[in-house]
Amino acid sequence: MSELALIADIGGTNARFALTDPAAPQPQLLQPQVLRNAEFGSLQHAAEHYLAGVSAQPRRAAIAVASPVGADEIRLTNRAWSFSRSELQHALQLDELRVLNDFGAIAWAVPELAADERVTLHGPTEAPSRGPISVLGPGTGLGVALLVGARGQGWQVIETEGGHASFAPLGDEEHDIARWIATRYGRTSTERLLSGDGLSHIDAVLRGVPSQPATGQRLPLREPEAIVAAALAGHDVHARRALARFCAVLGSVAGDIALIHGARAVMIAGGIVPRFVPFLRSSAFRERFLAKGRFAAYLESVSIHVVTHPQPGLLGAAMALRRPETAEARA
């Protein structure tokens, strides 16, 4: 075994770490550990905690973060963490540190997924052999990336911040949700609906919760996990309506992204959707995905898959370390 490297996937809620051998025939996730971000003051603190418990001192690392990664100073979008690439590299005693967007990492993982690490919602069950492939998914935020290239010819990932595009509501209920969110935040981005907090926002609107609580009171939002559990149990009308609306909006947004990317396939990842794939199948997701007027027939040919690999961000970070570093990656 050659020298092990550190890989990490840092989201808004959890920090996932593992070791990998970049020279192994297949990417490996060794000694994985999930840490709660709320228990640490910084990414450096979390990384040092992980490294203190493993039997290696890596000299190389690839870290995926939920934020843009074009500068030395990086600020996570949905967590009050920031760091300097150069300072973090020095603090962790690394010879090489690669930083990539979290959904860029998931896109790198897509070509490596085994058949039992994804579920097909529509189209051929085989893995897409060529791009463009749209990769998106709700978690703490909404990630979007684009995978281009082909198997055997090489792949390339284009990282984006497409989750922050403006939301386009359809129907009275979605207009009500958009107004409620705009009142609270000044703008309604797609991420404000298609995320953990977004599901809580949808549920609050459908339960009649005002967008601005009375002075001294907290907004009575339900946790997204509780909403999903109640919806799947089948006895909570508001929870089922909220999850159904979430799926419908996801269908519309996935269809829009597929059109923008000229996609041959759509891969849905993130920490939320894999929990309720049967509910998603029976929802209006597919109907809304296709509801693009003259381009419904075009979208009929786009396959749709849900990523069920437990750690696709770590897998993608491991893949990034196996590729030659480019000048763009070092920028």
N, C-alpha and C positions, 0 to 999 in steps of 0.2 A: 504494500500500500504506500502510495506517495504521501507527501505532506498534506494534511487535511486543511480545508479552508472553511471559513465561517460564512454562513448564509442566514439571512433574516428577512422577514416579511412584517413590516411595521404598519399596522392599520390604526384607525382612530381609537379602537377599544383594546386590542390585543397586540402583543409583540411576540412573534414566533421566531424561534432560533433553531438552528441545527448545524451540523458539520457535514461536509461533503468531500469526496475525493475527486477532484477534477480530472484525474487521469484514469479513473475506472471506466470500464467498457460502457456502463450505463449510469445515469445520474443516481446518486444515493442520498438519502436523508438520514443521517446518523445522529443519534442522541438528540432527537427533537424535544423541544420544550416550549410551552405556551405560557407567557407571562401577562398579567393584567397591567395595562399601562398605568392605571390609577395608583398602583403600588410603587411607582418609580418616578423620580423627578425629571428624568431625561432619558433619551435613547442611550447615551453613554452609560448611565447608571444601570439600565436594564441589560445592556450588552456585557458589562463587567460582571454583573450578577450571574449571567448565564455562563460566561467563560470561567468563572471561579469554580463551577461545578463540573467541568468536563476535563478530560485527560489530554488536552492538546493546547498549544499556543499558536493559533493560526497566524500566518503571515499575509494571507490574502483573504478578502471578504467581498461579498456582493450583498447589498442591502436594498430591499425594495421598500419604498415609503409611499404613503398616500398623500402625494403632493407633487407639484412640478419640481423637476430636478435639474434645471438648466444652469443654476448658479452655485457658487461655493456655499453660500448661506441658504439653508433649506428650512422651511417652516411647514409643518404638517397642517393640512387643511382642517381636520376635525379633531385635533388634539393640540394642546398648548405646549408643544415641543418644538424646538428649533435647534439646529446645530450647524457647524461649519464642517464641510467635508475634510478639509486639511487638518483641522484641530482634532476631529474624531479619529482620523487615520493615525495621527501622532499619539493620541491618548491610548488607542488600542494596540499600538506598536505594530502597525500593518505596513508591509511593503507596497501593497496595492489595495485600494478600496474603490469598488464600483458601486454607484448609487443609481438605481433605476426606479421608475414609477411602478407602483404596486400592480396596476393592471397591465403595464408593459411586461412585468414579470409573468403574470398569468398568461398573457399571449405567448410568451416564449415556451410556456409549459404545454400549450395546446398540442403541438405535433408529437409530444411524448406521451400523451394520455393513452392508457390501455383501454380496451373495449369496456371493461367493467368500471372505468373511472369517468364515464359520461353516460347520460341517458338521452336517447333521441326522441324529440317531440314530433318532428316532421322530417320526411325525406329519408334518404338512404341511411342505414345504421353504420355504414363504414365511416371511418374518420375522413374528414375532408383532405384531399390530396393536394389541393392548390388553393391559393387565395384569389381574391381578397376574402378574409375571414374577419367578421366583426366580433369583438370580444367585449362583453359588457356585464355588469352585474351590481345589484344592490347589496350593500353591507352597511358599515357606519356611514358611508357616502355612496355615490354611484360612480363606478369606474367604467371607462371606455378606452379601448385600444383597437388597433388595426394590425392584422397579420397579413403580410403579402409574401409571395414567392410560391414555391412548390416543393413537395417531397422529392428528395434526390437532387434538387437544384439549389437548395438553400432557402432560408426564410429570413425575413426582416420584419421587425416590429416598429410600428409608429405609435408613440405614446401621445395621448390626447387628454384634454380636460373637458371632454364632451358632456360629462354629467352636469356641468354647470350651465349648459345652454338653457334658454328660456323654455318654460313649460307651455305647451299648446293645449289648453283644455278643450274637451268635446262634451257638449251637453250641459244641462243646468247644474248637475251635481258637481262636475269637475270645475265649472266656473265658480261655484260656491267655495270649493276647496282652494282654488287659486286665489280668490279674494281674501280668504281667511289667512292664508300664508303670507300674502303681500302685506296685509295689515300688520302682521307681526314682524316681518323681516324686510319690508320695503321692496321686495322683488320675489317672484316665484320661479325658481330654477327647477329643472327636472329632478335634481337631487333632493329637493325639499319634499318630494313625494316618494321617490324610489330610493329609500334608505330605511334603516331602522326607525329613525326619528320620523321619517316621512309616513310610515305606516301608522305611527302614533298620531301624527297630525290628521291623517285621513279619518282615523277612528274618532278623534275628538270632534271633527266637523260633523260627522254623521250622528254623534251623540248629542249634538247641540251645544258643545262647550264654546263659550265666547273666546274670541281670539286674544282679548286683553282681560286678564283676571282682575278682580277688585283689588284695591290697594291693600298690600300686606298679605295677599293670598297667592298661592302657587297654582299654576295651570294644572288641572287634574288630568294629566296624560297617563295612559296605560302603557306599560312596557311592551315592545313589539313581540317579545317571546310569549307574553300572556295573551296577546291578541291572536297570534297564530294558533296557540294551543286551544283557545276558546273557539276559534273558527273551525278547527278540525274536529273538535268534540261535537260540534253541530247544534248546540243549544243556545248560543249567543248570537242573536240576529245582527246586532251592530258589528260584532267581530267578523261575522261571515260577509257582511256587506263591505266592510273595510278591506278585507283580504281580496274579495272579488274585484273591488275598484282598483286596488293595487295591481292585480294581475292584468286588468284591462289597460291601465296606463302603461304597464311594462310592455304589453303587446304593441301599443302605438309607438312608443319610443324605440323599441327594437326594430320595428318596421322602418321608421324614419332613419335610424342609423344604418340599416342595411341599404337603403336607397342612397344615402350620402356616400357610403363606402363602395357602392357597386358590389356588394358582398355576394359570394356564392354560398356562404354558410354563416350562421350566427351561433356563437358559443356564449351561454349565460352562466356566469360564475357568481362569486360572492357568497357571503355567509347566510343569506336569507332563503333564496329560492330552493336550494336542495332539500329544505325541510318540508316542502309541500308540493312536490312534483305532481302527484295525482290531482290535487286541487287545481293546480295550474292547467293541467290537461283539460279539465272539465269547465274551466272558466272561459271568459271572452277573450283570452290572450290571443288565440289564433285568429279569431274574427277581426280583432283590432289590428293585428299585425298585417293582415291583408287589406285592410280598409284604406287603400291609397289610390282610389279612383282608377284611372287608366293603367296604373302600374300594379294592380292586384295580380294579374297574370304573371308578371315578372317575378313577384315575390313568391308565387306558388312554387317556383323552382329552387328557392333558397332553403336549404336544410337548417334545422334548428336543434341544438343540443344543449343539455344542462351538464355542467362540469360537476362531478361528484367526488373527485379526488379530494382527500381531506386537507391537503396542504399545497394547492397549486402555485401559490406565491413562492414558497420555498423551492419547489421543483423548478420554477422559472428562474429563480436566482441561481440555482445550481447550473442550469443550462447557460446562463449568461457568462458564468466563469469558464465555461468550456469553449467559448468563442473568442477569437482574437479581439483585443480591445481596440476600438477605433478612436480617432481624434475627437469625433463627436461625443463618444461615451466619456472621454476625459474632460470635456468642457465644463 
